[in-house]
Amino acid sequence: MSQTDDVSYSCGSCGYALNLTSSNRAISSVGSKYSKSINKGLISFLAIDPSRFTRVDEVNCLAISWGRHGSRTKLLCRKCGILIGYGYGDSTALCGLDSPTSSYKKIMSLHLDCCFSITNHGLSFVASGCPSLELVSLYRCNVTDIGLETLSKSCSGLKDVNLSHCFLISDHGIRSFSLNCHYIRSIKISHCRSVNGIGFQGCSQTLKYLEAESCKLEPEGIRGIVSGGGLEYLNISHLNWCIRGHGLATIDTKFLAKLRVLNFRLCRTIGDEDILTIAKGCPLLQEWNLALCHEIKLSGWESIGLNCHNLESLHVNRCQNLCDQGLQALRDSCKRLQNLYLSHCRRLSWTAIEMFKCLRSDVKIIDEEIMCIEPDWAFKF
């Protein structure tokens, strides 16, 4: 095709010239794959004019069994910012990262969710090739403590780590983040069956967000989790019972002072003594989920009313021992309460609920059970 027959391409949104012509299209391997891409409206070019695009590096890794992984760069129109397409480098797959290049050193966020076949060796290449990482999600990956130790040492600037459903890790791996990542601010370890929390002992004061749903936390582990003193959000819902108890009542309250959101849903062994300790030690507490906490009785509800002066939202769904007197204590003392999630509390009378509505018309009673109370300011993975 001659130059005069070239077709020039522009942004379909704003008409901005992209300096792409049909003579530069990648057609060297014309075949069935090429025909399919054309039918889908996809056109490939051998090269682009970088001055015509805004580039955003992006790395994704889907499950290896799907056969789709690698790195790509979003190509946005320099004028209007609309997505034009994607640029691809070499065929290096980040799941193996056989030959890390300098481009990977700028990557700050990496999601390897459900990469079931990723190994500690592969993760070590990721760590060595991406030293600038601040966020990494290893949700449902089969990595072990060895991989986590390498990751924490190579990427000491890590801030946000998702290890949910990583069944092969233990507190030894968690300990490596406490020792090596001094800017860590959020960790998810939900459903990590071998983590009891001890690895968090001596964690950084920068740790503000922790999710540990359905974990077998030991008393020393819970004390380790709060040892940094910087936690603002803590989720230990569905706390699995252990023979030594959970030790909440023995926590030094000076480590709880910054907590604003607590999720204790389905913590069926938490009692009045534990509630008193938490209520006294968390003066900034704004939201507390106590749904299905059956061992909280009158003195526990009274301690919440007397000490939680900043409480705005309280979840008490299906609490078997919330009685009329307990609801009255909440009504009379929680002056800043705005939302009360209340349903199926069998010891509450209709009269007590109607009296609450009458005397506290400023409080919205919500007949709905919420499992996740992650605050808006929390770090998203």
C-alpha positions in Angstrom: 0.0 0.0 0.0 1.4 3.4 -0.9 1.6 6.3 1.5 -1.2 8.1 -0.4 -3.5 5.2 0.4 -2.8 5.4 4.1 -5.7 5.7 6.5 -5.1 8.1 9.4 -6.7 7.4 12.8 -8.0 9.9 15.3 -9.7 9.8 18.7 -13.3 8.8 18.3 -14.4 11.0 21.1 -12.7 14.4 20.4 -11.1 13.9 17.0 -7.6 14.4 18.2 -5.0 13.1 15.7 -3.2 10.1 17.0 -0.5 9.9 14.3 -1.5 6.3 13.6 -1.8 5.1 10.0 -2.9 1.9 8.3 0.7 1.3 7.0 1.8 0.8 10.6 -0.7 -1.8 11.5 0.5 -5.2 12.7 -0.5 -7.5 9.9 2.5 -9.7 9.5 0.7 -12.7 11.0 -2.5 -12.5 9.0 -4.6 -15.5 9.9 -7.6 -16.7 11.9 -6.6 -14.7 15.1 -6.1 -11.6 13.0 -9.5 -12.0 11.4 -11.2 -12.6 14.7 -9.7 -9.4 16.1 -10.8 -7.4 13.1 -14.3 -8.8 13.6 -14.3 -7.5 17.1 -13.2 -4.1 16.1 -9.6 -4.5 17.4 -6.7 -3.1 15.4 -3.0 -3.6 16.3 -0.1 -1.3 15.5 3.6 -2.0 15.6 4.4 1.3 17.3 2.7 4.5 18.5 3.7 8.2 18.8 4.1 8.6 22.6 3.4 12.3 22.4 -0.2 11.6 21.4 -1.1 9.5 24.4 -1.1 9.5 28.2 0.2 6.2 29.5 -0.8 4.5 32.7 1.2 1.4 33.7 -1.0 -1.5 34.7 -0.2 -5.0 35.9 -2.8 -7.7 36.3 -2.6 -11.4 36.9 -5.7 -13.6 36.7 -5.7 -17.2 37.6 -2.9 -19.0 35.8 -5.3 -21.8 34.8 -7.1 -19.2 32.7 -4.0 -18.6 30.7 -4.1 -14.8 30.9 -1.4 -12.8 32.7 1.1 -10.1 32.0 1.7 -6.4 32.0 0.1 -3.7 29.8 -0.1 0.0 29.6 -3.3 2.0 29.2 -3.1 4.4 26.3 -5.3 7.4 26.9 -6.1 10.2 24.4 -3.7 13.1 25.3 -6.5 15.6 24.7 -9.7 14.2 26.3 -8.3 11.3 28.4 -10.6 8.6 27.0 -9.2 5.1 26.8 -7.9 4.4 23.2 -6.4 1.0 23.8 -3.5 -0.9 25.4 0.2 -1.1 24.8 2.0 -4.4 25.5 5.7 -4.9 26.2 7.5 -8.2 26.0 5.9 -11.5 26.9 7.3 -11.7 30.4 4.6 -13.1 32.6 4.6 -11.5 36.1 3.5 -14.8 37.6 6.9 -16.2 36.7 8.7 -12.8 36.1 11.5 -14.7 34.3 13.3 -11.5 33.4 12.2 -8.4 35.3 12.8 -5.2 33.4 13.2 -1.6 34.6 9.6 -0.8 33.8 8.5 -3.0 36.6 10.4 -0.9 39.1 7.8 1.8 38.9 4.9 -0.5 39.7 3.2 0.5 43.0 0.1 -1.7 42.9 -0.1 -5.4 42.1 -3.1 -7.7 42.3 -2.3 -11.5 42.1 -5.7 -12.6 43.3 -6.5 -16.3 42.8 -3.1 -17.1 41.2 -3.3 -20.6 42.6 -0.1 -21.7 40.9 2.2 -18.9 42.0 5.2 -20.2 44.0 7.5 -18.6 46.6 10.1 -18.5 43.8 7.8 -16.6 41.5 6.9 -14.2 44.3 10.6 -13.6 45.0 11.0 -12.5 41.4 8.0 -10.2 41.8 9.5 -8.7 44.9 13.0 -8.2 43.3 11.5 -6.7 40.2 9.0 -4.4 41.8 10.8 -2.7 44.7 8.4 0.3 44.7 5.4 -1.8 45.5 3.0 -0.1 48.1 0.0 -2.4 47.6 -0.1 -6.1 46.9 -3.1 -8.4 47.0 -2.4 -12.2 47.3 -6.0 -13.2 47.9 -6.3 -17.0 47.8 -2.7 -17.5 46.7 -0.8 -20.6 47.8 2.3 -18.7 49.0 4.0 -19.5 52.3 5.9 -17.7 55.0 9.1 -17.9 52.9 7.5 -15.9 50.1 6.1 -13.3 52.5 9.5 -12.9 54.1 11.2 -12.3 50.8 8.4 -9.9 49.8 8.7 -7.8 52.9 12.4 -7.5 52.7 12.5 -6.5 49.0 9.5 -4.2 49.2 10.0 -2.5 52.5 7.8 0.4 51.4 4.6 -1.8 51.4 1.6 -0.1 52.9 -1.4 -2.3 52.0 -1.4 -6.1 52.0 -4.2 -8.5 51.3 -3.5 -12.1 52.5 -7.1 -13.2 52.9 -7.6 -17.0 52.4 -3.9 -17.6 52.2 -4.1 -20.9 54.1 -0.4 -21.7 54.0 0.9 -18.7 55.9 1.4 -18.4 59.7 2.5 -15.8 62.2 6.1 -16.2 61.1 5.2 -14.7 57.7 3.2 -11.9 59.4 6.1 -11.2 61.7 8.3 -10.4 58.6 5.9 -7.4 57.8 6.1 -6.2 61.4 9.9 -6.2 61.2 10.6 -5.0 57.7 7.7 -2.8 56.5 7.6 0.2 58.8 5.0 2.1 56.8 2.4 -0.7 56.7 -1.1 0.7 57.2 -3.5 -2.1 56.3 -3.5 -5.9 56.4 -6.2 -8.4 55.6 -5.7 -11.9 57.1 -9.3 -13.1 57.1 -9.7 -16.9 57.0 -6.0 -17.5 57.5 -6.4 -20.6 59.7 -2.8 -20.8 61.0 -2.5 -17.2 62.1 -3.2 -16.5 65.8 -2.0 -12.9 65.8 1.3 -13.2 67.7 3.2 -12.1 64.6 1.8 -8.6 64.9 3.6 -8.0 68.2 5.6 -4.8 67.9 3.9 -3.8 64.7 4.3 -0.2 63.4 2.2 2.6 64.7 1.2 3.2 61.1 -1.0 0.1 61.1 -4.5 1.6 61.0 -6.6 -1.1 59.4 -6.8 -4.8 60.1 -9.3 -7.5 59.0 -9.1 -10.8 60.8 -12.5 -12.4 60.2 -12.8 -16.1 61.1 -9.3 -16.4 62.6 -8.2 -18.4 65.6 -6.7 -15.6 67.5 -5.0 -16.3 70.8 -5.0 -13.8 73.8 -1.4 -12.9 73.1 -2.3 -12.6 69.4 -5.0 -10.0 70.1 -2.7 -8.1 72.3 -0.1 -8.2 69.5 -2.6 -6.9 66.9 -3.2 -3.8 68.9 0.4 -3.4 70.2 1.2 -0.6 67.7 -1.4 1.6 69.2 -2.5 3.1 65.8 -5.4 0.9 64.8 -8.6 2.8 63.8 -10.5 -0.1 62.2 -10.5 -3.6 63.5 -12.6 -6.6 62.3 -12.4 -9.8 64.3 -15.9 -10.9 63.5 -16.6 -14.6 63.8 -13.7 -15.0 66.3 -13.1 -18.7 66.5 -13.2 -20.0 70.0 -9.9 -21.2 71.5 -9.4 -23.1 74.7 -7.4 -20.2 76.3 -10.1 -17.6 75.6 -9.7 -14.4 73.6 -8.1 -12.2 76.4 -10.0 -9.0 75.4 -10.5 -8.0 79.0 -6.7 -8.0 79.7 -5.8 -5.6 76.9 -3.9 -2.5 77.9 -6.4 0.2 76.9 -3.7 2.7 75.9 -3.4 0.7 72.7 -7.1 1.1 71.9 -7.3 4.9 72.1 -7.5 5.5 68.3 -10.1 2.9 67.4 -13.1 4.3 65.6 -14.8 1.2 64.0 -15.0 -2.2 65.5 -16.6 -5.4 64.1 -17.3 -8.1 66.7 -20.1 -9.7 64.8 -20.6 -13.4 65.7 -18.1 -13.2 68.6 -20.4 -15.3 70.8 -18.0 -15.7 73.7 -17.4 -12.0 74.3 -18.9 -11.0 77.6 -19.6 -8.0 79.8 -16.0 -7.7 81.2 -14.6 -7.6 77.7 -17.2 -5.0 76.6 -16.4 -2.8 79.6 -12.7 -2.8 78.8 -13.3 -1.9 75.1 -15.9 0.8 76.0 -13.6 2.5 78.5 -10.5 2.2 76.2 -12.0 3.5 73.0 -13.2 7.1 73.5 -13.2 7.8 69.8 -15.4 4.8 68.9 -18.0 5.7 66.3 -19.4 2.4 65.0 -19.6 -1.0 66.8 -21.0 -4.2 65.4 -22.1 -6.5 68.2 -24.7 -8.6 66.2 -25.0 -12.1 67.5 -22.9 -11.4 70.6 -25.1 -13.5 72.9 -23.0 -13.2 76.1 -23.4 -9.4 76.5 -25.9 -8.8 79.3 -27.2 -5.8 81.2 -23.9 -4.6 82.7 -22.3 -4.7 79.3 -25.0 -2.6 77.6 -24.8 -0.2 80.5 -21.0 0.2 80.1 -21.5 1.1 76.4 -24.0 3.8 77.4 -21.7 5.2 80.1 -18.5 5.2 78.1 -19.1 5.4 74.4 -19.9 9.1 74.1 -19.0 9.3 70.4 -20.9 6.2 69.3 -22.9 7.0 66.2 -23.9 3.5 64.9 -24.5 0.3 66.9 -25.4 -3.1 65.6 -27.3 -5.3 68.1 -29.1 -7.7 65.7 -30.0 -11.1 67.3 -28.4 -10.4 70.6 -30.2 -12.8 72.8 -29.5 -11.0 76.1 -30.4 -7.5 75.1 -33.3 -6.7 77.4 -35.5 -3.7 78.0 -33.2 -2.3 80.7 -30.2 -2.6 78.4 -32.0 -0.8 75.6 -33.0 1.9 78.0 -29.3 2.4 79.0 -28.4 2.9 75.3 -31.3 5.2 74.9 -30.5 7.4 77.8 -26.7 7.6 77.6 -25.6 7.3 73.9 -26.4 10.9 73.1 -24.7 10.9 69.7 -26.3 7.7 68.5 -27.7 8.1 64.9 -28.3 4.5 63.7 -29.4 1.5 65.7 -29.4 -1.8 63.7 -32.0 -3.8 65.6 -33.8 -7.0 64.8 -34.8 -10.4 66.3 -33.8 -9.5 69.8 -36.2 -11.9 71.6 -35.9 -10.4 75.1 -37.0 -7.0 74.0 -40.6 -6.0 74.4 -42.6 -4.1 71.9 -43.2 -1.4 74.5 -39.4 -0.8 75.1 -38.8 -0.4 71.4 -41.7 2.0 70.9 -40.5 4.0 74.0 -37.0 4.2 72.4 -38.6 5.5 69.2 -40.6 8.1 71.0 -37.8 9.5 73.3 -35.1 9.2 70.7 -36.7 10.3 67.4 -33.2 11.4 66.3 -32.1 7.8 66.1 -32.9 5.7 63.0 -33.8 2.1 63.9 -32.9 -0.1 61.0 -34.3 -3.6 60.6 -31.4 -4.9 58.7 -28.3 -6.9 59.5 -25.0 -5.6 58.1 -22.0 -8.0 58.0 -19.4 -5.5 56.6 -19.0 -2.1 58.2 -15.8 -1.1 56.5 -15.6 2.7 56.7 -15.4 5.0 53.7 -12.0 6.1 54.7 -10.6 2.6 54.8 -8.0 1.5 52.2 -9.5 -0.3 49.2 -7.9 -3.3 47.6 
